[in-house]
Structure formats: structure tokens, C-alpha cells
Amino acid sequence: MFKALLLEKGQAFSATLKEVDEAALPAGDVTVKVGYSTLNYKDGLAITNKGPVVRNWPMVAGIDGAGTVLESTHPAWKVGDAFIHNGWGVGETHWGCLAEKARLKGDWLVKLPSVFTARQAMAIGTAGYTAMLCVLALEDHGVRPDAGEVLVTGATGGVGSVAIALLGKLGYTVVAATGKADEQVYLKSLGAASVIDRAGLSASGKPFQKERWAAVVDVAGSHTLANALAQTRYGGIVASCGLAQGADLATTVMPFILRGVTLAGVDSVMAPLPKRQRAWERLARDLDPALLESLTTEVPLSAAIAKAHDLMSGRLRGRVVVKIGG
């Protein structure tokens, strides 16, 4: 038996911490002991039942996990190896990592970089790994630190906070957009050069606006993404990785055909292993451990459900690490 945050949907939805029989674990070639997990936006949607994230029931929540291998028939993994897991439909179609044990596929796992503890890896989690993928998209497009202002939306969230920390350390001029006026000190401590009110981006705007941003990391979608595109400078890029405001996008082709703007979709869930490894290698090099700690809150597994509700109500900032057991 092991403890797990189990999501069930019969006559009514429930999210509870339960003892689960190990025989119920799904198929996979690697069984792991989860030391730490985390709460991402998708986890919040699933645990609070505010979005159609879960597609198989019952479901153990948790799209991320870090810990050690207990059993393996996969050639790349042996007992005792330290791993990171992000995405791959875990917590959606396959039992997840907000649990003491999980059974996963070895092809989904990444070796834990030696510079990180399991706790630090989960402080990064899918949110931070996604932020790194966005930064890589900007770099691959040719955006350099002297190119001009880089906008980061959803700045106090997990993706936004890590993106600011990464971009700031790399020398970019970061403008953080937030609806939390009292978080300016926090955002500037991460590396933001300035902070703007998200209200200026979150309402419907003109399809073509004054040029400002050399690049954008957007987690919001909807009007925010449309306005960001309309304000991006000639040849710039907008990395889109979220839908915190909405999945809709009402815009025109003008930013694309008159300014050569690129809209780059950033997917972290099904990204191939080489892309994941590149992102984690860069996180190991470019993310300041002290800044990571400053944006991290740790809670026990027993508090994960309450924290998921706080996350969906906008009462959290940065990253939430979930300690499993102990």
C-alpha cells in the first residue's frame, strides 16, 4: 500500500489522500519512489475539477515527479538512479506522481542533473522546464540580450517567475506583467527591469499597435496574447505556452505579414527527449539556485489539495514543491 492523491468521479467528483494497493499501479517498465512532486496549473485544474484534464478515472494526480528508481526493466534505468518526470499525459491518462510510488515508462524520464536535488528539480517542475523551452525558442530565433524589452506575462506564476529569473540572469531587459501590484519587489528581485499592470494587455485591443517588445513569453492566451502580438517589434517572436486567461485568440494576420512576427507554440507535455535534455542542461547552467529558493514554497502531500485551490484562486506566487512522505 502507498499514499496517493486520488481523483475519482462517480456520482460526484472527489479529490482525497488515500492508501492505494500497489497492485493497482498501471503498466510501465520503471517503478519509482517519488521523493518530491509539485503543483502546476494543470495539476490545479485537475485537483479542483475546473478543467477537463483527467481522461481516465480514477486518477492519481501529479504531472511531475522526482526521486529514485525502485525496479526497472528499461535498459537506460537501474535501481537507485535519480530521475525527473514531466508531462507525457501522466496525471491525465496515466497515474501520476502526487503519490509515494509511481509506475512510469523509462522513455519518459530524464536523468536528474548532478547540480540539482530532487526538491530543486520539483521547484522547477514543468512550469520551470516550460519557461526554459520558451527561453530556448527566443534564443533559437536570434533574440539576444541587447535586442530590447522582453515581455513576460503571468509574471508571478510558476512559468513567469522562472522565465524572469532565467532571462534576467542571461542579461535580457525583462518587463513583467502582473495583476498583483504588491509583488513589484518580488518580481524585480527575480530579475525584472520593470513591472506593468496586466490590465493594459488583458482587454480587447487594436489588432495592430505601437511596436514595443523584442520578444514575449506568454502564459495567458486570449486578449493578452493578441495584444502582445500586436505590440511585438519587427522580426520579433512570441512564445506561447499557456491559456491562463483563455484558449481563444482573436487577432489578425497583420503582425505576421507586416512585421514578420513569429508566433511559436511551446509544448512541454510531449516534447522529445533531446529537447527535454537540452532544457534541463540549460536549467542546470543558467538558473540561480538562490533565486529558485526565493520563489519556492514547500508543503507536505497532505496539504496539496488545499494548495491546489489556492493556486486556482490566484493566491500563490512562484512554485509549490510537494514533499512526499517524511
Buried (B, 14 or more C-beta within 10 A) or exposed (E): EBBBBBBBEEEEEEBEBBEBEEEBBBEBBBBBBBBBBBBBBBBBBBBBBEEEBBEEEBBBBBBBBBBBBBBBEBEEBEEEBBBBBBBBBBBBBBBBBBBBBBBBBBEBBBEBBEEBBBBBBBBBBBBBBBBBBBBBBBBEBEBEEEBBBBBBBBBBBBBBBBBBBBBBBBEBBBBBBBEBEEBBEBBBBBBBBEBBEBEEBBEEBEBBBEBBBBBBBBBBBBBBBBBBBBBBBEBBBBBBBBBBBBEEBEBBEBBBEEBEBBBBEBEBBEBEEEEBEBBBEBBBEBBBEEBBBBBBBBBEBEBBBEBBBBBBEEEBBBBBBBBBEE
